[in-house]
Amino acid sequence: MLRKLLQPIDIAPLIAFRIFFGFLLFAETLGAILTGWVKKVLITPAFTFSHIGLEWLQPLPGSGMYFYFGTMAILGLLVMIGYKYRTSLSLFTVLWAGAYLMQKESYNNHYYLLLLVCMIMNFLPAGKSVSVDVRINPEKRSDVMPLWCSAVMILQVAIVYFFATVSKFYPQWIDGTFVKLMLSGSDHPAFLDGLFAKHWFHLFIAWSGMAFDFLIVPLLLWKKTRTPAFIASLFFHLFNAVILQIGIFPFFALSFVVFFYPPEKIKNVFFKKRTTVENPVYDSQLSVLKWFFVPYFLVQLILPIRHHFIKGDVLWTEEGHRLSWRMMLRQRIGNTSFRVVDKKTGLEMYYNYSQNLTLKQQNFVSNKPDGIWQMAQRIKNEYAEKGQEVRIFVNSSVSVNNGPYQKLINPETDLAQAHWNYFAHNDWILLPDSE
């Protein structure tokens, strides 16, 4: 197996992917500016809710985030044309990681996937052919790569699809409940209203979605079904792009298809005029495969199953939800209030968080346990700056997928003193009555 993974193949799939990928990096970051996402999520708010432990990581002041995303857009173009490929991609990876980690209110799985693929691509020889770099330094050109370079990309996308399938095996997906909610909230042409209201259509979308996620990688791997699977993938992702409007993800997912076709076919389609060098530079990079990719994929297999080892249903507690490919599975609505008690005087007051937060942030701190905990810590610090020590109690009721409202947070727990446990259940998060 190892010997096969190290055998040289044409580099065409990786080069084609680099060009698509670089363009998507450009489109994602420039689009974030042009659509107002940067302003709405990173400039307008007084602060953002960073990932826990990274509270110091906040957006640049003023219009700094426009410069930040503009820089990433330029780096995306440099990746696409292969100019100083590793430097450009490394810088983009660092900047994108910062943008990803500095806010959770607009969490999106494709932001995470983008970060992972940036990390992977830093270790692949994607700048060694059809690039500005090899025009400047022809001696660095290589028209081959080890087979494992394609294999790691296929494995990454297989992990995404597999766990996306597994996560859908819960009653409210299977019976079409969530699909109904999802379609009712989408911005779609009016003539589709009748179709989107049909229960049979909700079931069709739910079950065909599971079938697609489960079967698409095996069907792409098998030569006889590869092209029909690609056509099905086109319809599936374009439907999602038009109806669900989920940014670049559908096109990002489609770009992985180049790794499933024979390298020679990709070369003939995209680089037909490319001549092959007589003595190509070739490095199997065995050490990278063993010391980076083996641990990397072990982590990728562990993260999506960690919620099974945490008490409670992840759909309710959200513990273990992120980094697990649990995509578009639930709608959460909550009513949350923060009662602040001065330790010295015993004076009680309710904290009006709506005055300091955007609507998206208010939603985040009204129904997500980590959002509620992080808001409590901010309130605690705000009073501490005034020289006051306070207790903070929360009254929170949440509905998942239009279900009944139930208590989410123990109202008797002082969240100012509570700690966030990354690896186990936080006991102050109440479990539903059914549990």
C-alpha angles and dihedrals in degrees: 000000000000091000090053092049090054096051116113121251132174112286094221097107092054093047092048090049092049090055093048091043095049091050091050091051088052093046094047096051099039089043090054088060098041096046092050094247093126092050095045098044106028110020108034097050117083087226139348133235102247123195109286111276092026099075089133089065104093135154119275113265124259113355093339094118090061088059089044094054092038089057090051091051091055091047089052090057090048090053090050094054093037099240112159083340101187095043093047094047094043091053091046091050092053093046093045091048088054093050091046096048098042095069137030101174090090097036113170129177094224090059087059093045090050089055093049094049090048088055092049094046091054087069097046126086093240094140096056098090138034091011141118088244093065092044088058094040109024091177089070093059120120127175094190137062135181115274091242090071088070092037095059091052092049091047092050094052091043090056091051094051095042096053091040086059096046093049091057093063096099128107100255093054095043094051093046096247096128094040088056090053092045095051094044089058098045123104101239138149113286093237089067094059093093093050094045090054094058117104092213089058091051089053091046092053092044097050098036088050091055092045092050094049092047099044107031098085096046090046092050090049093054112079095216094055099031100099096041087049090051091051090049088049090053092054093044097050096040089052089053091046093053101036104031097030095213100165122239096341097100091051092042090054091048092053091067089068091086090073093058097057123076109274092236090058092052089048092052092048100044108016105029093143095049112117120216119238115236097229107027120195107248131183120171090202091211092167091057090051093051103037102035111022100041093054090038094057092043087058090046090055094046100047097062094051099044093095089066088067094049120084116253136025111303089215087067106028096037087213106144093010099118122072089021104097091246093154126184096340107133148025116216126196122179146176112210134172131182119219113199120201121192107228094211103044101022089229112157127209138162117241114229101214094171090078093063102035137070118238091260091051091048089055090049094054094042100060112011116085094215090047091052092048093048091049090052090053091051091050090049092051092045091057092041089059086059091051095255127129112209143180117224124207125183132210107196132166121181137189122204118203092348091304124142118297113255135177111272103179128043102249091209095058117100100225090192086072098033120106128217113241112206097190107036141033117291103228093212088068103088120222121229118268090252090065 
